[in-house]
């Protein structure tokens, strides 16, 4: 697992870890049952506090992405891919609704908004 921490990001470090692990799970890079590094090992590898990695793991566990077994470690939880996809779609819809509202406020037409979305979608991130 390759986690990259950005010191210049406004996002807290635990959130960066959590998001990158989540992405790896959703993309299928980490599969059900895969063992994750121990909290201490990840903290050592990333040269950060154990408390920070512990918080990321706790959040991932609360959200159902990982399971922790006392004495054995943390593992990728069994996921219902359709359910996870629906959660992501809902989040995207909420963001798009916000963008549509802002667009209407400043007078951007649906056609202009569609063109912007198409350009952004085709742009490599």
ROTILO-805664 format. One record per residue (C-alpha): residue in three letters; residue number from 1; y, z, x. Coordinates in pm, 1 decimal, always signed. Last residue first. Layout:
// residues N
<dokol><resn>ALA</resn><resi>NUM</resi><c2>Y</c2><c3>Z</c3><c1>X</c1></dokol>
...
This chain:
// residues 125
<dokol><resn>UNK</resn><resi>125</resi><c2>+1473.0</c2><c3>-1281.8</c3><c1>-655.2</c1></dokol>
<dokol><resn>UNK</resn><resi>124</resi><c2>+1429.5</c2><c3>-1656.0</c3><c1>-675.7</c1></dokol>
<dokol><resn>UNK</resn><resi>123</resi><c2>+1659.0</c2><c3>-1823.8</c3><c1>-925.8</c1></dokol>
<dokol><resn>UNK</resn><resi>122</resi><c2>+1476.2</c2><c3>-2002.6</c3><c1>-1206.7</c1></dokol>
<dokol><resn>UNK</resn><resi>121</resi><c2>+1509.8</c2><c3>-1707.4</c3><c1>-1440.3</c1></dokol>
<dokol><resn>UNK</resn><resi>120</resi><c2>+1875.5</c2><c3>-1657.5</c3><c1>-1349.8</c1></dokol>
<dokol><resn>UNK</resn><resi>119</resi><c2>+1959.8</c2><c3>-2019.1</c3><c1>-1424.4</c1></dokol>
<dokol><resn>UNK</resn><resi>118</resi><c2>+1768.3</c2><c3>-2010.9</c3><c1>-1754.0</c1></dokol>
<dokol><resn>UNK</resn><resi>117</resi><c2>+1936.5</c2><c3>-1687.2</c3><c1>-1856.3</c1></dokol>
<dokol><resn>UNK</resn><resi>116</resi><c2>+2280.3</c2><c3>-1828.1</c3><c1>-1781.2</c1></dokol>
<dokol><resn>UNK</resn><resi>115</resi><c2>+2205.3</c2><c3>-2145.1</c3><c1>-1978.6</c1></dokol>
<dokol><resn>UNK</resn><resi>114</resi><c2>+2075.6</c2><c3>-1941.7</c3><c1>-2273.3</c1></dokol>
<dokol><resn>UNK</resn><resi>113</resi><c2>+2390.8</c2><c3>-1728.6</c3><c1>-2269.8</c1></dokol>
<dokol><resn>UNK</resn><resi>112</resi><c2>+2604.1</c2><c3>-2041.5</c3><c1>-2274.0</c1></dokol>
<dokol><resn>UNK</resn><resi>111</resi><c2>+2403.8</c2><c3>-2179.9</c3><c1>-2569.4</c1></dokol>
<dokol><resn>UNK</resn><resi>110</resi><c2>+2416.1</c2><c3>-1848.0</c3><c1>-2754.7</c1></dokol>
<dokol><resn>UNK</resn><resi>109</resi><c2>+2792.6</c2><c3>-1853.7</c3><c1>-2716.8</c1></dokol>
<dokol><resn>UNK</resn><resi>108</resi><c2>+2989.1</c2><c3>-1611.5</c3><c1>-2497.5</c1></dokol>
<dokol><resn>UNK</resn><resi>107</resi><c2>+3279.4</c2><c3>-1461.8</c3><c1>-2691.5</c1></dokol>
<dokol><resn>UNK</resn><resi>106</resi><c2>+3348.7</c2><c3>-1149.0</c3><c1>-2487.2</c1></dokol>
<dokol><resn>UNK</resn><resi>105</resi><c2>+3212.2</c2><c3>-906.2</c3><c1>-2747.1</c1></dokol>
<dokol><resn>UNK</resn><resi>104</resi><c2>+2928.6</c2><c3>-1142.5</c3><c1>-2841.0</c1></dokol>
<dokol><resn>UNK</resn><resi>103</resi><c2>+2809.3</c2><c3>-1149.3</c3><c1>-2480.8</c1></dokol>
<dokol><resn>UNK</resn><resi>102</resi><c2>+2817.9</c2><c3>-769.1</c3><c1>-2457.0</c1></dokol>
<dokol><resn>UNK</resn><resi>101</resi><c2>+2596.7</c2><c3>-739.3</c3><c1>-2765.8</c1></dokol>
<dokol><resn>UNK</resn><resi>100</resi><c2>+2358.7</c2><c3>-1006.2</c3><c1>-2637.1</c1></dokol>
<dokol><resn>UNK</resn><resi>99</resi><c2>+2334.3</c2><c3>-826.2</c3><c1>-2299.5</c1></dokol>
<dokol><resn>UNK</resn><resi>98</resi><c2>+2250.7</c2><c3>-495.1</c3><c1>-2471.3</c1></dokol>
<dokol><resn>UNK</resn><resi>97</resi><c2>+1988.5</c2><c3>-664.8</c3><c1>-2686.5</c1></dokol>
<dokol><resn>UNK</resn><resi>96</resi><c2>+1846.8</c2><c3>-823.1</c3><c1>-2369.1</c1></dokol>
<dokol><resn>UNK</resn><resi>95</resi><c2>+1807.6</c2><c3>-480.4</c3><c1>-2209.4</c1></dokol>
<dokol><resn>UNK</resn><resi>94</resi><c2>+1629.0</c2><c3>-343.7</c3><c1>-2514.5</c1></dokol>
<dokol><resn>UNK</resn><resi>93</resi><c2>+1405.4</c2><c3>-649.6</c3><c1>-2533.9</c1></dokol>
<dokol><resn>UNK</resn><resi>92</resi><c2>+1312.6</c2><c3>-609.0</c3><c1>-2165.6</c1></dokol>
<dokol><resn>UNK</resn><resi>91</resi><c2>+1212.6</c2><c3>-245.0</c3><c1>-2222.4</c1></dokol>
<dokol><resn>UNK</resn><resi>90</resi><c2>+1002.4</c2><c3>-343.6</c3><c1>-2523.5</c1></dokol>
<dokol><resn>UNK</resn><resi>89</resi><c2>+835.2</c2><c3>-620.9</c3><c1>-2324.4</c1></dokol>
<dokol><resn>UNK</resn><resi>88</resi><c2>+745.5</c2><c3>-375.0</c3><c1>-2047.7</c1></dokol>
<dokol><resn>UNK</resn><resi>87</resi><c2>+584.7</c2><c3>-133.3</c3><c1>-2294.3</c1></dokol>
<dokol><resn>UNK</resn><resi>86</resi><c2>+400.8</c2><c3>-424.5</c3><c1>-2457.6</c1></dokol>
<dokol><resn>UNK</resn><resi>85</resi><c2>+266.8</c2><c3>-536.9</c3><c1>-2118.8</c1></dokol>
<dokol><resn>UNK</resn><resi>84</resi><c2>+140.0</c2><c3>-184.9</c3><c1>-2051.5</c1></dokol>
<dokol><resn>UNK</resn><resi>83</resi><c2>-39.7</c2><c3>-181.0</c3><c1>-2386.4</c1></dokol>
<dokol><resn>UNK</resn><resi>82</resi><c2>-192.2</c2><c3>-523.1</c3><c1>-2324.8</c1></dokol>
<dokol><resn>UNK</resn><resi>81</resi><c2>-308.1</c2><c3>-420.1</c3><c1>-1976.5</c1></dokol>
<dokol><resn>UNK</resn><resi>80</resi><c2>-484.0</c2><c3>-107.6</c3><c1>-2109.8</c1></dokol>
<dokol><resn>UNK</resn><resi>79</resi><c2>-494.2</c2><c3>+91.3</c3><c1>-1792.7</c1></dokol>
<dokol><resn>UNK</resn><resi>78</resi><c2>-760.4</c2><c3>+299.8</c3><c1>-1627.0</c1></dokol>
<dokol><resn>UNK</resn><resi>77</resi><c2>-575.5</c2><c3>+533.2</c3><c1>-1394.5</c1></dokol>
<dokol><resn>UNK</resn><resi>76</resi><c2>-503.0</c2><c3>+455.6</c3><c1>-1029.6</c1></dokol>
<dokol><resn>UNK</resn><resi>75</resi><c2>-627.5</c2><c3>+748.5</c3><c1>-825.2</c1></dokol>
<dokol><resn>UNK</resn><resi>74</resi><c2>-490.8</c2><c3>+1071.1</c3><c1>-684.3</c1></dokol>
<dokol><resn>UNK</resn><resi>73</resi><c2>-677.1</c2><c3>+1315.1</c3><c1>-463.2</c1></dokol>
<dokol><resn>UNK</resn><resi>72</resi><c2>-1023.3</c2><c3>+1469.3</c3><c1>-438.3</c1></dokol>
<dokol><resn>UNK</resn><resi>71</resi><c2>-972.4</c2><c3>+1845.5</c3><c1>-424.1</c1></dokol>
<dokol><resn>UNK</resn><resi>70</resi><c2>-812.1</c2><c3>+1860.0</c3><c1>-766.5</c1></dokol>
<dokol><resn>UNK</resn><resi>69</resi><c2>-835.5</c2><c3>+1520.8</c3><c1>-935.2</c1></dokol>
<dokol><resn>UNK</resn><resi>68</resi><c2>-507.6</c2><c3>+1341.5</c3><c1>-998.4</c1></dokol>
<dokol><resn>UNK</resn><resi>67</resi><c2>-475.9</c2><c3>+1054.4</c3><c1>-1241.5</c1></dokol>
<dokol><resn>UNK</resn><resi>66</resi><c2>-237.3</c2><c3>+762.0</c3><c1>-1208.7</c1></dokol>
<dokol><resn>UNK</resn><resi>65</resi><c2>-41.4</c2><c3>+527.4</c3><c1>-1433.1</c1></dokol>
<dokol><resn>UNK</resn><resi>64</resi><c2>-40.4</c2><c3>+750.4</c3><c1>-1739.9</c1></dokol>
<dokol><resn>UNK</resn><resi>63</resi><c2>+334.2</c2><c3>+809.2</c3><c1>-1763.8</c1></dokol>
<dokol><resn>UNK</resn><resi>62</resi><c2>+290.0</c2><c3>+1179.0</c3><c1>-1686.4</c1></dokol>
<dokol><resn>UNK</resn><resi>61</resi><c2>+75.1</c2><c3>+1084.0</c3><c1>-1384.3</c1></dokol>
<dokol><resn>UNK</resn><resi>60</resi><c2>+338.1</c2><c3>+845.6</c3><c1>-1249.9</c1></dokol>
<dokol><resn>UNK</resn><resi>59</resi><c2>+601.9</c2><c3>+1116.6</c3><c1>-1293.1</c1></dokol>
<dokol><resn>UNK</resn><resi>58</resi><c2>+387.7</c2><c3>+1371.3</c3><c1>-1108.1</c1></dokol>
<dokol><resn>UNK</resn><resi>57</resi><c2>+317.6</c2><c3>+1121.9</c3><c1>-827.1</c1></dokol>
<dokol><resn>UNK</resn><resi>56</resi><c2>+689.2</c2><c3>+1049.0</c3><c1>-779.9</c1></dokol>
<dokol><resn>UNK</resn><resi>55</resi><c2>+771.9</c2><c3>+1421.6</c3><c1>-787.4</c1></dokol>
<dokol><resn>UNK</resn><resi>54</resi><c2>+505.2</c2><c3>+1498.8</c3><c1>-527.7</c1></dokol>
<dokol><resn>UNK</resn><resi>53</resi><c2>+641.1</c2><c3>+1222.8</c3><c1>-303.3</c1></dokol>
<dokol><resn>UNK</resn><resi>52</resi><c2>+985.0</c2><c3>+1385.5</c3><c1>-305.3</c1></dokol>
<dokol><resn>UNK</resn><resi>51</resi><c2>+850.9</c2><c3>+1739.4</c3><c1>-260.4</c1></dokol>
<dokol><resn>UNK</resn><resi>50</resi><c2>+650.8</c2><c3>+1622.0</c3><c1>+42.5</c1></dokol>
<dokol><resn>UNK</resn><resi>49</resi><c2>+983.8</c2><c3>+1533.9</c3><c1>+200.7</c1></dokol>
<dokol><resn>UNK</resn><resi>48</resi><c2>+1033.3</c2><c3>+1197.5</c3><c1>+369.0</c1></dokol>
<dokol><resn>UNK</resn><resi>47</resi><c2>+911.0</c2><c3>+1022.0</c3><c1>+681.9</c1></dokol>
<dokol><resn>UNK</resn><resi>46</resi><c2>+755.2</c2><c3>+736.6</c3><c1>+482.2</c1></dokol>
<dokol><resn>UNK</resn><resi>45</resi><c2>+416.5</c2><c3>+777.0</c3><c1>+651.8</c1></dokol>
<dokol><resn>UNK</resn><resi>44</resi><c2>+443.4</c2><c3>+1157.8</c3><c1>+654.1</c1></dokol>
<dokol><resn>UNK</resn><resi>43</resi><c2>+540.9</c2><c3>+1175.3</c3><c1>+286.5</c1></dokol>
<dokol><resn>UNK</resn><resi>42</resi><c2>+259.2</c2><c3>+934.3</c3><c1>+201.9</c1></dokol>
<dokol><resn>UNK</resn><resi>41</resi><c2>+12.5</c2><c3>+1149.3</c3><c1>+396.4</c1></dokol>
<dokol><resn>UNK</resn><resi>40</resi><c2>+128.2</c2><c3>+1470.6</c3><c1>+230.7</c1></dokol>
<dokol><resn>UNK</resn><resi>39</resi><c2>+105.6</c2><c3>+1328.9</c3><c1>-121.5</c1></dokol>
<dokol><resn>UNK</resn><resi>38</resi><c2>-237.6</c2><c3>+1190.5</c3><c1>-43.0</c1></dokol>
<dokol><resn>UNK</resn><resi>37</resi><c2>-259.8</c2><c3>+813.2</c3><c1>-19.2</c1></dokol>
<dokol><resn>UNK</resn><resi>36</resi><c2>-377.2</c2><c3>+651.6</c3><c1>-340.6</c1></dokol>
<dokol><resn>UNK</resn><resi>35</resi><c2>-740.1</c2><c3>+588.0</c3><c1>-425.0</c1></dokol>
<dokol><resn>UNK</resn><resi>34</resi><c2>-819.2</c2><c3>+279.6</c3><c1>-630.6</c1></dokol>
<dokol><resn>UNK</resn><resi>33</resi><c2>-999.0</c2><c3>+371.9</c3><c1>-952.6</c1></dokol>
<dokol><resn>UNK</resn><resi>32</resi><c2>-828.9</c2><c3>+111.3</c3><c1>-1168.1</c1></dokol>
<dokol><resn>UNK</resn><resi>31</resi><c2>-663.9</c2><c3>-153.5</c3><c1>-957.3</c1></dokol>
<dokol><resn>UNK</resn><resi>30</resi><c2>-370.6</c2><c3>-164.7</c3><c1>-720.4</c1></dokol>
<dokol><resn>UNK</resn><resi>29</resi><c2>-244.2</c2><c3>-517.2</c3><c1>-654.4</c1></dokol>
<dokol><resn>UNK</resn><resi>28</resi><c2>-297.1</c2><c3>-581.8</c3><c1>-1026.0</c1></dokol>
<dokol><resn>UNK</resn><resi>27</resi><c2>+64.4</c2><c3>-677.6</c3><c1>-1089.6</c1></dokol>
<dokol><resn>UNK</resn><resi>26</resi><c2>+108.7</c2><c3>-379.0</c3><c1>-1321.1</c1></dokol>
<dokol><resn>UNK</resn><resi>25</resi><c2>-41.1</c2><c3>-141.3</c3><c1>-1063.9</c1></dokol>
<dokol><resn>UNK</resn><resi>24</resi><c2>+170.0</c2><c3>-272.8</c3><c1>-776.1</c1></dokol>
<dokol><resn>UNK</resn><resi>23</resi><c2>+481.0</c2><c3>-261.1</c3><c1>-994.4</c1></dokol>
<dokol><resn>UNK</resn><resi>22</resi><c2>+409.4</c2><c3>+101.4</c3><c1>-1090.1</c1></dokol>
<dokol><resn>UNK</resn><resi>21</resi><c2>+368.2</c2><c3>+192.5</c3><c1>-724.1</c1></dokol>
<dokol><resn>UNK</resn><resi>20</resi><c2>+700.9</c2><c3>+27.3</c3><c1>-640.9</c1></dokol>
<dokol><resn>UNK</resn><resi>19</resi><c2>+875.5</c2><c3>+197.3</c3><c1>-931.6</c1></dokol>
<dokol><resn>UNK</resn><resi>18</resi><c2>+742.0</c2><c3>+543.9</c3><c1>-844.4</c1></dokol>
<dokol><resn>UNK</resn><resi>17</resi><c2>+831.2</c2><c3>+513.4</c3><c1>-477.3</c1></dokol>
<dokol><resn>UNK</resn><resi>16</resi><c2>+1184.1</c2><c3>+393.6</c3><c1>-555.3</c1></dokol>
<dokol><resn>UNK</resn><resi>15</resi><c2>+1219.2</c2><c3>+669.6</c3><c1>-816.5</c1></dokol>
<dokol><resn>UNK</resn><resi>14</resi><c2>+1115.4</c2><c3>+936.9</c3><c1>-563.0</c1></dokol>
<dokol><resn>UNK</resn><resi>13</resi><c2>+1377.2</c2><c3>+794.6</c3><c1>-323.6</c1></dokol>
<dokol><resn>UNK</resn><resi>12</resi><c2>+1661.7</c2><c3>+820.9</c3><c1>-575.8</c1></dokol>
<dokol><resn>UNK</resn><resi>11</resi><c2>+1815.4</c2><c3>+488.0</c3><c1>-684.2</c1></dokol>
<dokol><resn>UNK</resn><resi>10</resi><c2>+2164.9</c2><c3>+423.7</c3><c1>-547.8</c1></dokol>
<dokol><resn>UNK</resn><resi>9</resi><c2>+1997.4</c2><c3>+220.5</c3><c1>-274.5</c1></dokol>
<dokol><resn>UNK</resn><resi>8</resi><c2>+2140.7</c2><c3>+238.5</c3><c1>+78.6</c1></dokol>
<dokol><resn>UNK</resn><resi>7</resi><c2>+1855.5</c2><c3>+449.9</c3><c1>+216.3</c1></dokol>
<dokol><resn>UNK</resn><resi>6</resi><c2>+1606.9</c2><c3>+189.6</c3><c1>+102.1</c1></dokol>
<dokol><resn>UNK</resn><resi>5</resi><c2>+1243.4</c2><c3>+294.0</c3><c1>+102.3</c1></dokol>
<dokol><resn>UNK</resn><resi>4</resi><c2>+974.3</c2><c3>+29.7</c3><c1>+135.9</c1></dokol>
<dokol><resn>UNK</resn><resi>3</resi><c2>+627.6</c2><c3>+105.4</c3><c1>+7.3</c1></dokol>
<dokol><resn>UNK</resn><resi>2</resi><c2>+335.5</c2><c3>-101.7</c3><c1>+135.0</c1></dokol>
<dokol><resn>UNK</resn><resi>1</resi><c2>+0.0</c2><c3>+0.0</c3><c1>+0.0</c1></dokol>
